[in-house]
Amino acid sequence: MCRGDKLNRIQRLSCAVCLRPQSACICQWITPVDHRVEVVVLQHPLEVGQAKGSARLLHLSLPHSALVTGEVFAEAALRALISAPLHQHASASPPMHTILLYPDSPQDQALGLPAPPALAPAHLHDPSRLRLIVLDGTWRKSRKMLYLNPLLHQLPRLALRGMPASHYRIRKAHQPDQLSTLEATCAALVQLEGNAESFKPLLAAFDGFVAQQAGYRT
């Protein structure tokens, strides 16, 4: 085997944890966070191979999370992701309330989507009994995922407020307030749990991840 072939083989080998080529492994940025709200990330299939995507780093950093890929989910499977115990062990318990991280949009009516149920403040009293559903995809793809999965229409929504500028400089944003999946989820957890300090290490690690990806372009 010539040196060039050997180098190409090494570059193609994938990390068993982050699933990226070993030459672009992001495991150094995995930053476990003590969080109370469960998180389920529904990832559009086109995001799986997206090197600049942040969903897997987010999932690997959140112990109480799941990452599932698909565009249209079978009703039984999606219902389980919404309301069944996240981990199959004896002490697992289902969430009391499940919330969709998604802004109210005037385009909902144009798509024929029903108005989401109101998010009752009483539902937010115990973050440990909450589950947050996050759609990972471009704005267009996430909107399509919402449209194609009617069970998501039944969930109250959480809209982010007072957001700082995104640090996600490696992907083009179509709106000034658009964030990466990792940034948006961390912001949502801060709103729900009220502990911004817990998520600062992960956001700092995200800056390192962004710098790493930007370096591949120079």
TITOR-384468 format. One record per residue (C-alpha): x negated, y negated, z; residue number from 1. Coordinates in nm, 2 decimals. Last residue first. Example, Ala and Ser with C-alpha at 12.3 -4.5 7.8 and 13.67 -1.06 7.14 Angstrom:
2
<rec x="-1.37" y="0.11" z="0.71" nr="2"/>
<rec x="-1.23" y="0.45" z="0.78" nr="1"/>
END
This chain:
218
<rec x="0.89" y="-2.79" z="0.49" nr="218"/>
<rec x="1.22" y="-2.59" z="0.47" nr="217"/>
<rec x="1.11" y="-2.31" z="0.71" nr="216"/>
<rec x="1.03" y="-2.58" z="0.97" nr="215"/>
<rec x="1.39" y="-2.69" z="0.97" nr="214"/>
<rec x="1.49" y="-2.35" z="1.09" nr="213"/>
<rec x="1.24" y="-2.36" z="1.38" nr="212"/>
<rec x="1.34" y="-2.72" z="1.47" nr="211"/>
<rec x="1.71" y="-2.61" z="1.49" nr="210"/>
<rec x="1.62" y="-2.31" z="1.71" nr="209"/>
<rec x="1.42" y="-2.55" z="1.94" nr="208"/>
<rec x="1.71" y="-2.78" z="1.96" nr="207"/>
<rec x="1.93" y="-2.48" z="2.04" nr="206"/>
<rec x="1.70" y="-2.40" z="2.33" nr="205"/>
<rec x="1.77" y="-2.75" z="2.47" nr="204"/>
<rec x="2.15" y="-2.68" z="2.43" nr="203"/>
<rec x="2.10" y="-2.35" z="2.62" nr="202"/>
<rec x="1.91" y="-2.52" z="2.90" nr="201"/>
<rec x="2.18" y="-2.80" z="2.92" nr="200"/>
<rec x="2.47" y="-2.56" z="2.96" nr="199"/>
<rec x="2.48" y="-2.51" z="3.33" nr="198"/>
<rec x="2.43" y="-2.88" z="3.39" nr="197"/>
<rec x="2.76" y="-2.97" z="3.22" nr="196"/>
<rec x="2.96" y="-2.81" z="3.49" nr="195"/>
<rec x="3.33" y="-2.90" z="3.45" nr="194"/>
<rec x="3.45" y="-2.55" z="3.37" nr="193"/>
<rec x="3.70" y="-2.62" z="3.10" nr="192"/>
<rec x="3.55" y="-2.93" z="2.96" nr="191"/>
<rec x="3.20" y="-2.80" z="2.99" nr="190"/>
<rec x="3.31" y="-2.48" z="2.82" nr="189"/>
<rec x="3.45" y="-2.67" z="2.53" nr="188"/>
<rec x="3.12" y="-2.87" z="2.49" nr="187"/>
<rec x="2.92" y="-2.54" z="2.50" nr="186"/>
<rec x="3.16" y="-2.40" z="2.23" nr="185"/>
<rec x="3.12" y="-2.70" z="2.01" nr="184"/>
<rec x="2.74" y="-2.70" z="2.04" nr="183"/>
<rec x="2.71" y="-2.33" z="1.96" nr="182"/>
<rec x="2.95" y="-2.34" z="1.67" nr="181"/>
<rec x="2.76" y="-2.64" z="1.53" nr="180"/>
<rec x="2.93" y="-2.98" z="1.56" nr="179"/>
<rec x="3.15" y="-3.20" z="1.35" nr="178"/>
<rec x="3.20" y="-3.55" z="1.48" nr="177"/>
<rec x="3.06" y="-3.74" z="1.19" nr="176"/>
<rec x="3.27" y="-3.54" z="0.94" nr="175"/>
<rec x="3.16" y="-3.34" z="0.64" nr="174"/>
<rec x="2.85" y="-3.21" z="0.82" nr="173"/>
<rec x="2.55" y="-3.09" z="0.63" nr="172"/>
<rec x="2.35" y="-2.82" z="0.79" nr="171"/>
<rec x="1.99" y="-2.84" z="0.93" nr="170"/>
<rec x="2.05" y="-3.16" z="1.14" nr="169"/>
<rec x="2.26" y="-2.98" z="1.40" nr="168"/>
<rec x="2.18" y="-3.22" z="1.68" nr="167"/>
<rec x="2.54" y="-3.34" z="1.68" nr="166"/>
<rec x="2.63" y="-3.69" z="1.79" nr="165"/>
<rec x="2.79" y="-3.71" z="2.13" nr="164"/>
<rec x="3.15" y="-3.59" z="2.19" nr="163"/>
<rec x="3.41" y="-3.78" z="2.38" nr="162"/>
<rec x="3.68" y="-3.52" z="2.33" nr="161"/>
<rec x="3.70" y="-3.17" z="2.21" nr="160"/>
<rec x="4.04" y="-3.02" z="2.12" nr="159"/>
<rec x="4.17" y="-2.71" z="2.30" nr="158"/>
<rec x="4.46" y="-2.54" z="2.13" nr="157"/>
<rec x="4.75" y="-2.34" z="2.27" nr="156"/>
<rec x="4.77" y="-2.00" z="2.10" nr="155"/>
<rec x="5.07" y="-1.88" z="1.89" nr="154"/>
<rec x="4.92" y="-1.99" z="1.56" nr="153"/>
<rec x="4.63" y="-1.75" z="1.63" nr="152"/>
<rec x="4.86" y="-1.46" z="1.60" nr="151"/>
<rec x="4.95" y="-1.57" z="1.25" nr="150"/>
<rec x="4.60" y="-1.48" z="1.11" nr="149"/>
<rec x="4.57" y="-1.60" z="0.75" nr="148"/>
<rec x="4.61" y="-1.97" z="0.82" nr="147"/>
<rec x="4.36" y="-1.98" z="1.11" nr="146"/>
<rec x="4.11" y="-1.80" z="0.90" nr="145"/>
<rec x="4.17" y="-2.04" z="0.61" nr="144"/>
<rec x="4.11" y="-2.33" z="0.84" nr="143"/>
<rec x="3.78" y="-2.17" z="0.96" nr="142"/>
<rec x="3.67" y="-2.12" z="0.60" nr="141"/>
<rec x="3.74" y="-2.49" z="0.50" nr="140"/>
<rec x="3.57" y="-2.63" z="0.81" nr="139"/>
<rec x="3.27" y="-2.40" z="0.76" nr="138"/>
<rec x="3.27" y="-2.09" z="0.97" nr="137"/>
<rec x="3.28" y="-1.96" z="1.32" nr="136"/>
<rec x="3.63" y="-1.97" z="1.48" nr="135"/>
<rec x="3.62" y="-1.98" z="1.86" nr="134"/>
<rec x="3.87" y="-1.81" z="2.09" nr="133"/>
<rec x="3.83" y="-1.92" z="2.45" nr="132"/>
<rec x="3.95" y="-1.68" z="2.73" nr="131"/>
<rec x="4.06" y="-1.81" z="3.07" nr="130"/>
<rec x="4.09" y="-1.62" z="3.40" nr="129"/>
<rec x="3.75" y="-1.73" z="3.53" nr="128"/>
<rec x="3.84" y="-2.09" z="3.45" nr="127"/>
<rec x="4.10" y="-2.10" z="3.72" nr="126"/>
<rec x="4.30" y="-2.43" z="3.72" nr="125"/>
<rec x="4.32" y="-2.46" z="3.34" nr="124"/>
<rec x="4.66" y="-2.30" z="3.29" nr="123"/>
<rec x="4.82" y="-2.56" z="3.51" nr="122"/>
<rec x="4.72" y="-2.83" z="3.26" nr="121"/>
<rec x="4.96" y="-2.67" z="3.01" nr="120"/>
<rec x="4.81" y="-2.66" z="2.66" nr="119"/>
<rec x="5.12" y="-2.72" z="2.44" nr="118"/>
<rec x="5.22" y="-2.46" z="2.19" nr="117"/>
<rec x="5.08" y="-2.49" z="1.84" nr="116"/>
<rec x="5.30" y="-2.66" z="1.58" nr="115"/>
<rec x="5.38" y="-2.42" z="1.31" nr="114"/>
<rec x="5.15" y="-2.39" z="1.01" nr="113"/>
<rec x="5.30" y="-2.47" z="0.67" nr="112"/>
<rec x="4.96" y="-2.55" z="0.51" nr="111"/>
<rec x="5.07" y="-2.92" z="0.47" nr="110"/>
<rec x="5.19" y="-2.92" z="0.82" nr="109"/>
<rec x="4.85" y="-2.80" z="0.95" nr="108"/>
<rec x="4.67" y="-3.06" z="0.74" nr="107"/>
<rec x="4.76" y="-3.33" z="0.99" nr="106"/>
<rec x="4.52" y="-3.15" z="1.22" nr="105"/>
<rec x="4.52" y="-3.06" z="1.59" nr="104"/>
<rec x="4.17" y="-2.96" z="1.67" nr="103"/>
<rec x="4.06" y="-2.60" z="1.72" nr="102"/>
<rec x="3.91" y="-2.41" z="2.01" nr="101"/>
<rec x="4.19" y="-2.16" z="2.06" nr="100"/>
<rec x="4.30" y="-2.09" z="2.42" nr="99"/>
<rec x="4.38" y="-1.76" z="2.60" nr="98"/>
<rec x="4.55" y="-1.75" z="2.94" nr="97"/>
<rec x="4.55" y="-1.49" z="3.22" nr="96"/>
<rec x="4.26" y="-1.30" z="3.07" nr="95"/>
<rec x="4.26" y="-0.93" z="3.09" nr="94"/>
<rec x="4.07" y="-0.75" z="3.38" nr="93"/>
<rec x="3.76" y="-0.55" z="3.37" nr="92"/>
<rec x="3.66" y="-0.38" z="3.70" nr="91"/>
<rec x="3.67" y="-0.03" z="3.57" nr="90"/>
<rec x="3.48" y="-0.09" z="3.25" nr="89"/>
<rec x="3.56" y="-0.17" z="2.89" nr="88"/>
<rec x="3.45" y="-0.52" z="2.84" nr="87"/>
<rec x="3.67" y="-0.80" z="2.70" nr="86"/>
<rec x="3.98" y="-0.68" z="2.87" nr="85"/>
<rec x="4.28" y="-0.72" z="2.63" nr="84"/>
<rec x="4.46" y="-1.04" z="2.55" nr="83"/>
<rec x="4.32" y="-1.23" z="2.25" nr="82"/>
<rec x="4.07" y="-0.98" z="2.12" nr="81"/>
<rec x="4.32" y="-0.70" z="2.17" nr="80"/>
<rec x="4.58" y="-0.90" z="1.98" nr="79"/>
<rec x="4.33" y="-0.94" z="1.70" nr="78"/>
<rec x="4.27" y="-0.56" z="1.67" nr="77"/>
<rec x="4.65" y="-0.48" z="1.68" nr="76"/>
<rec x="4.73" y="-0.75" z="1.42" nr="75"/>
<rec x="4.45" y="-0.64" z="1.18" nr="74"/>
<rec x="4.21" y="-0.93" z="1.13" nr="73"/>
<rec x="4.18" y="-1.14" z="0.81" nr="72"/>
<rec x="3.85" y="-1.32" z="0.78" nr="71"/>
<rec x="3.62" y="-1.09" z="0.96" nr="70"/>
<rec x="3.32" y="-1.06" z="1.20" nr="69"/>
<rec x="3.35" y="-1.01" z="1.57" nr="68"/>
<rec x="3.12" y="-1.17" z="1.84" nr="67"/>
<rec x="3.21" y="-1.11" z="2.20" nr="66"/>
<rec x="3.14" y="-1.31" z="2.51" nr="65"/>
<rec x="3.09" y="-1.29" z="2.89" nr="64"/>
<rec x="2.71" y="-1.27" z="2.89" nr="63"/>
<rec x="2.68" y="-1.59" z="2.69" nr="62"/>
<rec x="2.33" y="-1.63" z="2.55" nr="61"/>
<rec x="2.34" y="-1.35" z="2.29" nr="60"/>
<rec x="2.68" y="-1.48" z="2.17" nr="59"/>
<rec x="2.55" y="-1.84" z="2.13" nr="58"/>
<rec x="2.24" y="-1.72" z="1.94" nr="57"/>
<rec x="2.47" y="-1.51" z="1.72" nr="56"/>
<rec x="2.70" y="-1.80" z="1.65" nr="55"/>
<rec x="2.43" y="-2.05" z="1.55" nr="54"/>
<rec x="2.42" y="-2.02" z="1.18" nr="53"/>
<rec x="2.12" y="-2.17" z="0.99" nr="52"/>
<rec x="2.01" y="-1.83" z="0.86" nr="51"/>
<rec x="2.35" y="-1.76" z="0.71" nr="50"/>
<rec x="2.37" y="-1.39" z="0.66" nr="49"/>
<rec x="2.67" y="-1.34" z="0.89" nr="48"/>
<rec x="2.83" y="-1.67" z="0.81" nr="47"/>
<rec x="3.00" y="-1.55" z="0.48" nr="46"/>
<rec x="3.18" y="-1.29" z="0.68" nr="45"/>
<rec x="3.37" y="-1.55" z="0.89" nr="44"/>
<rec x="3.29" y="-1.51" z="1.26" nr="43"/>
<rec x="3.56" y="-1.48" z="1.52" nr="42"/>
<rec x="3.38" y="-1.58" z="1.84" nr="41"/>
<rec x="3.54" y="-1.45" z="2.16" nr="40"/>
<rec x="3.44" y="-1.65" z="2.48" nr="39"/>
<rec x="3.52" y="-1.57" z="2.84" nr="38"/>
<rec x="3.54" y="-1.87" z="3.07" nr="37"/>
<rec x="3.32" y="-1.84" z="3.38" nr="36"/>
<rec x="2.97" y="-1.92" z="3.26" nr="35"/>
<rec x="2.62" y="-1.85" z="3.39" nr="34"/>
<rec x="2.41" y="-1.90" z="3.08" nr="33"/>
<rec x="2.15" y="-1.67" z="2.93" nr="32"/>
<rec x="1.91" y="-1.86" z="2.71" nr="31"/>
<rec x="1.82" y="-1.68" z="2.38" nr="30"/>
<rec x="1.58" y="-1.92" z="2.21" nr="29"/>
<rec x="1.28" y="-1.68" z="2.20" nr="28"/>
<rec x="1.51" y="-1.42" z="2.04" nr="27"/>
<rec x="1.52" y="-1.63" z="1.72" nr="26"/>
<rec x="1.33" y="-1.39" z="1.49" nr="25"/>
<rec x="1.22" y="-1.54" z="1.16" nr="24"/>
<rec x="0.93" y="-1.31" z="1.07" nr="23"/>
<rec x="1.11" y="-1.03" z="1.24" nr="22"/>
<rec x="1.39" y="-1.07" z="0.98" nr="21"/>
<rec x="1.71" y="-1.15" z="1.16" nr="20"/>
<rec x="1.93" y="-0.90" z="1.35" nr="19"/>
<rec x="1.91" y="-1.11" z="1.67" nr="18"/>
<rec x="1.85" y="-0.80" z="1.89" nr="17"/>
<rec x="1.72" y="-0.52" z="1.66" nr="16"/>
<rec x="1.49" y="-0.76" z="1.49" nr="15"/>
<rec x="1.48" y="-0.69" z="1.12" nr="14"/>
<rec x="1.19" y="-0.57" z="0.90" nr="13"/>
<rec x="1.19" y="-0.76" z="0.57" nr="12"/>
<rec x="0.89" y="-0.98" z="0.67" nr="11"/>
<rec x="0.69" y="-0.67" z="0.77" nr="10"/>
<rec x="0.77" y="-0.51" z="0.43" nr="9"/>
<rec x="0.67" y="-0.82" z="0.24" nr="8"/>
<rec x="0.34" y="-0.83" z="0.43" nr="7"/>
<rec x="0.27" y="-0.46" z="0.35" nr="6"/>
<rec x="0.35" y="-0.52" z="-0.02" nr="5"/>
<rec x="0.11" y="-0.82" z="-0.03" nr="4"/>
<rec x="-0.17" y="-0.62" z="0.14" nr="3"/>
<rec x="-0.15" y="-0.33" z="-0.10" nr="2"/>
<rec x="0.00" y="0.00" z="0.00" nr="1"/>
END
